[in-house]
Amino acid sequence: MPFVAKRIYEPASSEDGVRVLVDRLWPRGVRREQAAIDAWMKELAPSHELRKWFAHEPAKWESFLARYRDELQHSESLAALRALGQHQRVTLLYAARDEAHNNAVALLHMLEILHR
């Protein structure tokens, strides 16, 4: 699969391909030049309400996935992201400390399902 997730605080790499920030808010302490992003798709981030409800609590992960999937069900941005990954590697960038339970990982999960 041409999609991977990576914390924006990790250095950019030539292996990243197209770097897409998928958080609604700009990451703290990261200068735009330093981020080396190709696109910022804020519209793919969970709604403020969903993000606050989830609060990166692993016990809520499965419910978060379902609710987030519902939010993005008819998203043109998700379709654009899928199209972007058809011909090149795409790195989904996120700022969350929890590397296993965040919106970029949830997006990867959705993209894998759609790819089948």
N, C-alpha and C positions, 0 to 999 in steps of 0.2 A: 504494500500500500504506500502511496507516495506522500502520506501525511504523517507528521510526527509532532509531538508537543515538547516545548522547552521553556524553561523560565527565562524571562527577558533579562534577568541579571547575569545569566551565563554569557560568555563571549560569543559573538557572531562567528560562524564558521562557513567556509566555502561549501560545506556539505548541507547547509541549511536550505539551499534553494531559495524560494520566495519566502520571505519572512512576513507573517501576518499577525499583528497584535489583535487579539480577540477579547480584550477587556474593555469595559465601558469607560473606566477611568484611566488616565495616564498613570503609569507606575511611579511611585515615589522614588526620588533620588536618581532617576534615569533622564539624562539629557537626550533630546531628540536625535542629535548627531550620533551619540553613543549607541542608541537603540538599533540603528541600522535596519529599520523596518521598510518594507516595500509597500505595505498597506496597513491601515488601521480600520478594521471592520467592527466598530462598536456595536452595530446593530445585531451582531451575532452573540453578544454578551447576554447573560440572563437579565431579566428585568430587575429593577431595584428591589421590588418586593420579594422576588424569588431569591435573589442574592442574600438579602437580609434574613429571610426565613431559613435558608440553608446554613448560613454562617460556618461553612466548612466542617460541619459535624458529620463524621463518617456514618453514624447511625441513620442519617437522613439521605444517604447517597442514592439508594434505589428510587426513593420518592422524588428526589431532585432530578434524576435522569428522566423520569416520566414527565414531570412538570416542564422541564426544560425542552424536551422533545415536543411537547404540546405547543410551547411558545414558538418554536421554530418550524412548525409543521408546514406552513405555506410561505416560508421565507425565501425571497428572491436572492438574498445574500448567501444563504446556504447553497443554493443552486449555483451561484457564481463561484463560490469556494470549491465546490465539487468539480466544476468545469476547469478551474485553475489547476487542480491537481491531476487532471487527465494527461498532461504532457510534461509535468515537472514535479519535483519534490516541493512540498509546502510545509513550512514549519509554523505551527500555531504557537504564538507567544503569549504567555500569561505571567502575572506577578505573584500569584498566591504562593504561600510557603508550602502548603500541602501539595506534594507532587502527584498524589494518587487521586485526590478528590477535588477537582476544580473544573471550571467550564471548558477548558481546552481538552482535557481528558474526556469529558462528556461529549464534546464535539467529535473527537476521534472515534468514540464508541458509535455515535450516530452515523458517521461517514463509513465506518466498517459495515454497519447494517445495510446502508444504502448501496454499498459496493457489491454486496452479494448477489 
